[in-house]
């Protein structure tokens, strides 16, 4: 159980960060629709 808990703790922060980045990316895309056309 201790082994399973160890990897879960460090995996939590990066996962939350990735979600934040995705949200920020989405907001930026909505604010700059021209970026979608450029991409």
Buried (B, 14 or more C-beta within 10 A) or exposed (E): EEEEEEEEEEEEEEEEEEEEEEEEEEEEEEEEEEEEEEE
